[in-house]
């Protein structure tokens, strides 16, 4: 990584700040009346998000911003191992917690967090470190043989993904596995590896997804309802049906901030998985489009910065973090619009959840750190 540093990219910084303000503003709007109904306090969920998400997230983002990139690269493997260890701890009854039949939470005294959210940033940093080291052997990576350096890279990559996949399947958390899978393929392709590797990995991922869907009846029914919501409008198709009703009710300008009706016991998960539908109901088509454009602008600026970075590690980290935020955003939004099956993936910076917000802020800290080292 270049030793010369300057101020972080001003456009990227502005977009990051805009995403944070949008998250707090939208959560305040969609959660106030819902929070009063559920807890007796208008700002319970907002205060919880700030106290356990925003504040610790900004603190850790500051550490990530000022930490030397060489240090992050060197110790990325430790971060990944810690993430995997905590991922395994969810299966210990004394500290692991279940929600909806899925073991995804760890409770330590008053603190509850979701390890899979931190796995994403840990995995991105480690994969960028590992792939950048492999790209030092560029001529060898272009050899088209299973037994060449190129073939070994593909094999090791497959082993890494498989290990993470086992932990996530056991939880089960197929949504997170899918996001990590797509991120990893994008980063692998961006590391100047042979094109046939990417095609092979994408095909293998699709095949694995089909098998996982067929092995679990509830996943199969979810896909069936996605293809035809009328199959079970009061069961598996209920959330999608109510999300579309909410989005449609918003019209062009929305029903007004805080005035959504769908969030009052009608639309499931109104401040987490379904937050986009509630926001679209309150802010209308214009508000929804502006939010989508904000995510697109974030992706665009990240790509611009990645092209300016000469160091392979920094370039891959930016691509990985930008892919993570953008993919999650559009998987969440797509599922609310009926373009994708429901996955339970949160909307970055917007959905209620401290673990996700802390992990995303750490990612932004690293991203802004690297943006200081262009040119």
C-alpha positions in Angstrom: 0.0 0.0 0.0 1.3 3.5 -0.8 2.8 5.3 2.1 1.6 8.7 0.9 -1.7 9.6 2.5 -4.2 12.5 2.2 -7.7 13.3 3.3 -10.3 10.6 2.7 -12.3 10.9 -0.5 -14.7 13.7 0.1 -17.5 12.3 -2.1 -17.3 8.9 -0.5 -17.2 10.5 3.0 -20.3 12.5 2.2 -22.1 9.4 0.9 -21.2 7.5 4.1 -22.5 10.3 6.3 -25.6 10.5 4.1 -26.2 6.7 4.6 -25.8 7.1 8.4 -28.2 10.0 8.6 -30.7 8.3 6.3 -30.5 5.2 8.6 -31.2 7.2 11.8 -33.8 9.4 10.2 -35.7 6.4 8.5 -35.6 4.3 11.7 -36.9 7.2 13.7 -39.7 7.7 11.3 -40.8 4.0 10.9 -40.2 2.9 14.5 -41.7 5.7 16.7 -45.3 4.7 16.8 -44.5 1.0 16.5 -42.1 1.4 19.4 -44.7 3.2 21.5 -47.2 0.4 20.8 -44.7 -2.4 21.7 -42.7 -0.9 24.6 -44.5 2.2 25.8 -41.6 4.4 24.8 -41.6 6.3 21.5 -37.8 6.1 21.0 -37.0 2.7 22.5 -35.8 1.1 19.2 -34.0 4.3 18.0 -32.2 4.8 21.3 -31.2 1.1 21.3 -29.8 1.4 17.8 -27.8 4.5 18.7 -26.5 3.1 22.0 -25.6 -0.4 20.9 -25.0 0.2 17.2 -24.1 3.8 16.2 -21.9 4.7 19.1 -19.7 1.6 19.3 -19.8 1.4 15.5 -18.4 4.9 15.1 -15.7 4.2 17.8 -14.6 1.0 16.0 -14.8 2.8 12.6 -12.4 5.4 14.0 -10.0 2.7 15.0 -10.2 1.0 11.6 -9.7 4.4 9.9 -6.4 5.2 11.8 -5.0 1.6 11.8 -2.2 1.1 9.3 -3.4 -0.9 6.3 -0.3 -3.1 6.5 -1.4 -4.1 10.1 -4.9 -4.8 8.9 -3.6 -7.0 6.1 -1.1 -8.9 8.4 -3.7 -9.7 11.1 -6.7 -10.3 8.9 -6.4 -14.0 9.4 -6.8 -13.5 13.1 -9.9 -11.5 12.6 -11.4 -14.2 10.4 -10.5 -17.0 12.9 -12.1 -15.0 15.8 -15.2 -14.5 13.6 -15.4 -18.3 12.9 -14.9 -19.1 16.6 -17.7 -16.8 17.7 -19.8 -18.3 14.9 -19.3 -21.7 16.5 -20.2 -20.4 19.9 -23.9 -19.9 18.9 -24.3 -23.7 19.2 -23.4 -23.7 22.9 -26.7 -23.6 24.8 -25.3 -21.5 27.7 -24.5 -18.5 25.5 -26.1 -19.2 22.1 -29.6 -18.0 21.4 -32.2 -19.1 18.9 -34.7 -16.9 17.0 -37.3 -18.5 14.7 -35.5 -21.9 15.0 -32.1 -20.4 13.9 -29.1 -20.4 16.1 -27.6 -17.0 15.2 -27.0 -15.1 18.5 -24.6 -14.9 21.3 -25.6 -13.5 24.7 -22.9 -12.3 27.1 -24.6 -10.7 30.1 -26.5 -7.7 28.8 -24.9 -7.8 25.4 -26.4 -9.8 22.5 -24.8 -9.9 19.1 -24.9 -11.7 15.8 -21.5 -13.2 14.8 -22.4 -13.7 11.2 -22.5 -9.9 10.7 -18.8 -9.6 11.8 -17.9 -12.7 9.7 -18.6 -10.6 6.6 -16.0 -7.9 7.2 -13.5 -10.4 8.6 -13.9 -12.6 5.6 -13.5 -9.7 3.2 -10.3 -8.5 4.8 -8.8 -12.0 4.9 -9.8 -12.9 1.4 -8.3 -9.7 0.1 -5.1 -10.4 1.9 -4.9 -14.0 0.6 -5.8 -13.2 -3.0 -3.4 -10.2 -3.1 -0.6 -12.5 -2.0 -1.6 -15.0 -4.7 -1.6 -12.3 -7.4 2.1 -11.7 -6.7 2.4 -14.8 -8.9 0.5 -13.5 -11.8 2.1 -15.6 -14.6 1.4 -18.8 -12.6 -2.2 -17.8 -12.0 -2.9 -17.6 -15.7 -1.9 -21.2 -16.3 -5.0 -23.3 -17.3 -4.3 -26.4 -15.2 -5.8 -28.0 -12.1 -2.3 -28.7 -10.8 -0.8 -25.3 -11.5 -0.7 -22.4 -9.1 -4.0 -21.3 -10.7 -5.6 -24.6 -9.9 -4.3 -24.6 -6.3 -5.7 -21.1 -5.8 -9.1 -22.3 -6.9 -8.9 -25.4 -4.7 -7.9 -23.5 -1.5 -10.6 -20.9 -2.3 -13.2 -23.6 -2.5 -12.0 -25.1 0.9 -12.3 -21.7 2.6 -15.8 -21.1 1.3 -16.8 -24.6 2.2 -15.7 -24.2 5.8 -17.6 -21.0 6.3 -20.6 -22.6 4.5 -20.8 -25.5 6.9 -21.1 -23.1 9.9 -23.7 -21.0 8.2 -25.8 -24.0 6.9 -25.9 -25.4 10.4 -27.3 -22.2 11.9 -29.0 -22.1 9.3 -28.3 -18.7 7.7 -28.5 -19.3 3.9 -29.1 -15.6 3.2 -25.7 -14.7 4.7 -24.1 -17.6 3.0 -25.5 -16.4 -0.3 -24.2 -12.8 0.2 -20.7 -14.1 1.2 -20.7 -16.4 -1.8 -21.5 -13.5 -4.2 -18.9 -11.2 -2.6 -16.2 -13.9 -2.7 -16.8 -14.6 -6.4 -16.7 -10.9 -7.3 -13.4 -10.5 -5.3 -12.0 -13.7 -6.9 -12.7 -12.4 -10.4 -11.3 -9.0 -9.5 -8.0 -10.6 -8.5 -7.1 -11.3 -12.2 -7.8 -15.0 -11.9 -8.8 -17.0 -15.0 -12.3 -16.4 -16.2 -13.2 -20.1 -16.2 -12.6 -20.1 -12.5 -15.3 -17.5 -12.0 -17.7 -19.4 -14.3 -17.0 -22.6 -12.4 -17.5 -21.0 -9.0 -20.7 -19.3 -10.1 -22.1 -22.6 -11.5 -21.1 -24.5 -8.3 -22.7 -21.8 -6.2 -26.0 -22.1 -8.1 -25.9 -25.9 -7.9 -25.3 -25.8 -4.1 -28.1 -23.3 -3.7 -30.5 -25.6 -5.6 -29.5 -28.6 -3.4 -29.9 -26.5 -0.2 -33.4 -25.4 -1.3 -34.5 -28.9 -2.1 -33.2 -30.3 1.2 -35.3 -27.9 3.3 -39.1 -27.9 2.7 -39.5 -24.4 4.1 -37.0 -23.0 1.6 -38.7 -24.8 -1.2 -42.1 -23.4 -0.2 -40.5 -19.9 0.1 -39.3 -20.1 -3.5 -42.6 -21.5 -4.7 -44.4 -18.6 -3.0 -41.9 -16.1 -4.6 -42.8 -17.5 -8.0 -46.6 -17.4 -7.2 -47.5 -15.4 -4.1 -51.2 -16.5 -4.4 -50.2 -20.0 -3.4 -50.2 -19.1 0.3 -51.3 -15.5 0.8 -52.0 -16.0 4.5 -48.8 -18.0 5.2 -45.5 -18.0 3.4 -46.7 -15.3 1.0 -48.1 -13.0 3.6 -45.1 -10.9 4.2 -44.5 -10.3 0.5 -48.2 -9.5 -0.1 -48.3 -7.0 2.8 -45.0 -5.4 1.7 -46.3 -4.8 -1.8 -49.5 -3.4 -0.4 -47.5 -1.0 1.8 -45.3 0.1 -1.1 -48.3 0.6 -3.4 -50.1 2.6 -0.7 -47.3 5.1 -0.6 -48.0 6.3 -4.1 -45.7 9.1 -5.4 -45.2 11.2 -2.3 -46.1 8.7 0.5 -48.7 8.8 3.3 -46.4 10.9 5.5 -43.5 10.2 7.8 -44.5 8.1 10.8 -47.9 7.5 9.3 -47.5 3.9 7.9 -50.4 1.6 8.7 -48.7 -1.6 7.7 -46.2 -1.5 10.6 -49.0 -1.9 13.1 -49.2 -5.7 13.4 -49.8 -6.2 9.7 -46.4 -6.3 8.0 -44.0 -8.7 9.7 -40.6 -7.3 10.8 -41.5 -3.7 10.0 -38.3 -2.1 11.5 -35.8 -4.8 10.3 -36.3 -7.0 7.2 -39.3 -5.1 6.0 -38.1 -1.5 6.7 -37.9 -0.6 3.1 -41.5 -1.4 2.5 -42.6 0.8 5.5 -40.3 3.6 4.3 -41.7 3.4 0.8 -45.2 3.6 2.2 -44.3 6.7 4.3 -42.0 8.5 1.8 -43.5 7.2 -1.4 -41.9 6.5 -4.8 -39.7 9.5 -4.6 -38.3 8.7 -1.2 -37.7 5.0 -2.2 -35.9 6.0 -5.4 -33.7 8.5 -3.5 -32.6 5.8 -1.1 -31.8 3.4 -4.0 -29.8 6.2 -5.7 -27.9 6.7 -2.5 -26.8 3.1 -2.5 -26.0 3.2 -6.2 -23.9 6.4 -5.7 -22.0 4.6 -2.9 -21.2 1.7 -5.2 -20.2 4.0 -8.0 -17.8 6.0 -5.9 -16.2 2.9 -4.4 -15.5 1.6 -7.9 -13.9 4.9 -8.9 -11.6 4.8 -5.9 -10.8 1.1 -6.4 -9.6 1.9 -9.9 -7.2 4.5 -8.5 -5.7 2.1 -5.9 -2.4 0.5 -7.0 -2.1 -1.9 -4.1 -3.9 -5.2 -4.8 -5.0 -5.6 -1.2 -6.6 -2.2 -0.9 -8.3 -2.6 -4.3 -9.8 -5.9 -3.3 -10.9 -4.7 0.1 -12.8 -1.8 -1.5 -14.4 -4.1 -4.0 -15.4 -6.5 -1.3 -16.9 -3.9 1.1 -18.7 -2.1 -1.8 -20.1 -5.4 -3.0 -21.2 -6.3 0.5 -23.2 -3.1 1.1 -24.6 -2.9 -2.4 -25.6 -6.6 -2.7 -27.3 -6.6 0.7 -29.2 -3.5 -0.1 -30.5 -4.8 -3.4 -31.3 -8.3 -2.1 -33.3 -6.7 0.7 -35.1 -4.2 -1.6 -35.5 -6.8 -4.3 -37.2 -9.2 -1.9 -39.6 -6.4 -0.8 -40.5 -5.7 -4.4 -41.1 -9.4 -5.2 -38.0 -9.5 -7.5 -36.2 -12.0 -5.2 -37.3 -14.5 -2.6 -37.4 -13.3 1.0 -34.0 -14.0 2.7 -34.0 -12.1 6.0 -31.1 -10.0 4.9 -31.2 -6.6 6.6 -31.0 -3.3 4.7 -27.6 -1.8 5.4 -27.5 1.2 7.8 -31.4 1.3 7.8 -32.7 -1.9 9.4 -32.8 -2.1 13.1 -30.0 -4.2 14.5 -26.8 -3.2 16.4 -24.6 -6.0 15.2 -25.1 -5.2 11.5 -24.6 -1.5 12.0 -21.4 -2.0 14.0 -20.0 -4.3 11.3 -21.0 -2.0 8.5 -19.4 1.0 10.2 -16.1 -0.9 10.7 -16.3 -1.6 6.9 -16.8 2.1 6.2 -13.8 3.0 8.5 -11.5 0.6 6.5 -13.0 1.9 3.2 -12.2 5.6 4.1 -8.8 4.6 5.4 -7.9 3.1 2.0 -9.4 6.1 0.1 -6.6 8.2 1.7 -4.0 6.3 -0.2 -4.9 6.9 -3.8 -2.8 8.6 -6.4 
